[in-house]
């Protein structure tokens, strides 16, 4: 996927024409998506927005496509024209723009994960609703440090095992930020088989199950157990639906994790059919998942197996 950027030239700073790495591409793509959708919702032509914002059509195009350098005052005027004059919606936009410029907390973990992983973490932190389907391991947001360390040690190549500590540090910081204060409502779908691989001592697996149960009992977090054999063929490690809200409109994005690469799908003309196909697949999986109470009972029964 081609990288996009929203670069700003300010009096005191100059952001790059292209992002320093892949971290920012997803954030810039969402900014561009929302600006375009908002303009279409208002039934405005791009030239009308540009004129009202006192900028050229080519400059506005750079905002809407997420490419090139734009002065921050110009972006502010565009947001005004589109109805984002103040409040949380404008704040969300500006935070995404900051992330798109590669200035977020994830830049300090450049050595701990590839760009597509860091890019996803950035996208995840901006969502107000998250639904994730994991088929092989415990979802990352639910992992204990010991489990995360064991998973990293088992999946890293021999020359990368030394990075396990930094990877765990990144995952724990991701969790801390996600669960601190106001957060997205989150639903996690996975089979009980994620606890079966012998990646560590039984006490570690038991502690991991207990941790999942504890998180599932907190407000805004739901865990649903799915059958070991799904009605659809999945070739991805994980797939997540993220939902963002600006004004009265919700915007969705689907992220697929193939293990060594990540892919985004948005309900735009270019990827609409792929997005709709994956969303339908996820809805089918959700429809066969155990209800919440039954899922908790299944987890408690699994915990007793590891305690015996």
N, C-alpha and C positions, 0 to 999 in steps of 0.2 A: 504494500500500500504506500502510495506516495506520501511523503511528509508534507504537512502544511504548517504554516506559522502565522501568527499575528504579531508582527514586529512593530514596535512603537519607537519613534524618535522623539525624545523629550529634551527639555533644556539640560537636564543633568544626567540623562542616560540614553544609550542607544541600544536597542535590542536587535539581535541579528535577523537578517533577511530569512534565513532558515534556522530552525531550532538546533542547538548544539548537539542533540541526539534525538532519539525517538520519543523521549518522555512526553514532549509537548504536543505531538501530532494529534492525539485523541482530543485533548482539551480544545485545541484550535478548531478541529472539525466540528465539535459541538457548538462552539460560538458561531461558526459560519452557518451551521444547520439552523440554529435558533433565529438568527437574524433573517435568513431567507424565509423561514416559515412565518415569522412575524410579519414580514413585508407582504407575503401572499395573503395572510389572514386579514390584513388591513386593505387588501386589494389595491396596493400601490405599485407603481412601476419603479424600477431601480432608479431611473432618472429623476422621478419625483422625490424620492428619499434623498438622493444626492443634492438636488436643488434646495430642498428644505433644510438640509444640514449644512448648506453653504460649502459644498465640496464638489469635486469633479466626479463624473460617472466612473472614471477609471479608478479613482481612489476608493470610492464606495465598493466597487467590484472587488478590490483587494480585501476589504473587510468581509464581504459576503462569501468569498471563496477561501478565505483564510491564508492568503498569500501576500507577501510583500510588507513594506514599511508604512505605517500610518501614525500620524501624530495623535497623542492621547486626547487632545481637545476635540479632534475630528470624531473620534470614536464616541466621546461623550455627547456630541451633538447628534450623532446618528441614534444613539440610545434615547435621547430626548424625543426625536421625531417618531420613533417606534413605540413610545409610551413608557419607556423605562427611565423616568426622571428621578426616581428615588425609591427607597424601600429595599426589601430583600432581593427582589428580582435583579435590580441593578447591581447589588453587591455580589450576587452569584456570578453575573456576567464579568465583573471586574476581577473576581477571584480566578475565574477560568482563563481570562486573558493573561493574568499573572502567571498561571501555570503554563499557558501556551508559550510564554516567553522563557520558560525553563528556570523560573526563579523560586520554585516550590521546595518543600522539605525533602522531596525525593531525590533532588540533585546530590545530596550528601551520601546517597546509597548507590551511586553510579557503579561501584565495584561489586555490589551484592546481588544484582539481578540484571538480566538483559532489558533493553529498552521497552520491549512490548509488555513486560510484566510491570515495570514502573509506570508506564503509560496507563495501564489498566487500573492500578491502585489510585492514580490521580482521578480517573473517571469515576471510580467507585465512591470516592470521598465526596463527590458533588451530588450524588443521587439522593432522592428522597424515598425511593422504593427499590429494593434489591431482591431478586429471586435467582438462586443459583442451583444448578444441578451438577453434582459431582458423582462420578461413577467408580473412582479407584481409590481415593484417599479421603480422609476427613477434610471437609472444606477448610481452607486456610484461616478464615476468620474464627474458626472454632477450635483450632489446634492449640495444645499446650506447648510450652517451650521444649519439653523433652520429646514429645511426639514430632514436632517440627524438626528438631535436630536429627532424630532417627531417620525421618523421611529424606532429609537433605543428604545425609551420609549414604543412604541407599541409592539415591538417584544421581548424585554427582559423579563425574568421571574421577578416576584415581588422582589426577593432578589438581582437582578442584575441591577435594575434601577439606582442605584447610580453610575454605571460605564458608564452611558450614555455620560458624559462629556469627559471621556478618549477615548471612541469610536469615538466621533465626532472629537476629536483632531487628532486621527490616520487617519481618513478619509480625513481631511483637509490637513494633511501633505502629504498624498498619492497624493492628487490632486496637491498640490504645486510642488512636485517633478516631477509629470507627465507632467505638462504644462509649466514648467520652461525650458528655453533654447531649445536645440534640443530635440524633442520628437518623439514618434511614431505617424504615421498617424493613426487616430482613426475613426471608424464608429460605431455608436450606433443605434441599432434597437429595438424599443419598441412600444407598442400600446398606444393610447391616454388614455386608461383606467387607466394607472398608475397615472394619475392626479385625478381620481375620488374618491378614498377612502377619507373619511373625517377624516384625521389624524390631522388636525389643521385648523386654521381660513382660510377663503378664500383668504385673503391678502397674506398668506404664500404660498398657492398653486400658486397664481398669480405671486409672486416673483420667485417661482421655475420655472415656465414656461418661464418667461422673462429671467432668467439666462440661461436656455437651449438654447433659441433663440440666446442670445448673444454669447455663446460658439460655436454654429453651424455656426455663421458668421465669425469665426476666421479661418485662414488658417490651413489646415491639419485635421480639425474636420468636420465630416459629421453626420447628424442625419437623419434617415429614419423611418417613421411611418409604422408599420405593421398592418394588419387587426386584429380585435378583435378575430376572429376565424381563427386559422391557419390551413393549409392543413395537418399538422402533429400533432400528440399528444405529447406535451411536459410535462414531469414530473419533470423538473428541474426548479430551481429558476432563473438561468442564465447560459448561455453557451458562452464561449469566444474562438475565434481562435487567437492565438498569432503566429507571424511569426518573426523569427530571421535570420540574415544574417551573414555568415562567408565566406569570399572570394567570389566566384562566386555562391555559393550555398545557397539556402534558406531552413530553417528548420522550420517546423510547429509543433504546440502543441495545443491541445484542452483541455480546462478546463471546467468542469461541476460543478456548485454549486447547491447542493441539499438542501441548507438551514442549515443543521446541519453537512454536510460533503462535502468535495470537492474531485474530481477525475480527474486525468490527463490521456490523451491518446496521444500517439506518433505514427507516421507511421513506427513502427518497427514490426518485425514479431509477437511479443507477443501480441500487441494491434492494429495491422494494421486494422483488420476488424472492430473493434469497432471505431477506428479513422475515417475510410472511411465512416462508417454508419452515424456518427454524422456530418461529414463535408458535406455529401450529404443532410442531413436534414437542415443544416444551409443554404446551397445554395438554397434550395427550398424556405425557408422563405425569403431570400434576393430577390428572383425573384418576389415575390408578394408584396414587400414593395413599398410604394409610392416613387416616384422620390424625389430628394432633394428639389427642389423648391416647389413641392406640399406638402411636409412634413412641410416646413417652413410656408406655408399658413395655413395648418391645425393647427399648433401650435399657430399661431397668432389668429385664430378664437377661439381656446380654451381659450386663454388669455382673449379675449373680454368677454367670458362667465363668467369668474371669476371677471372681472372688473365691470360687470353690477350690 
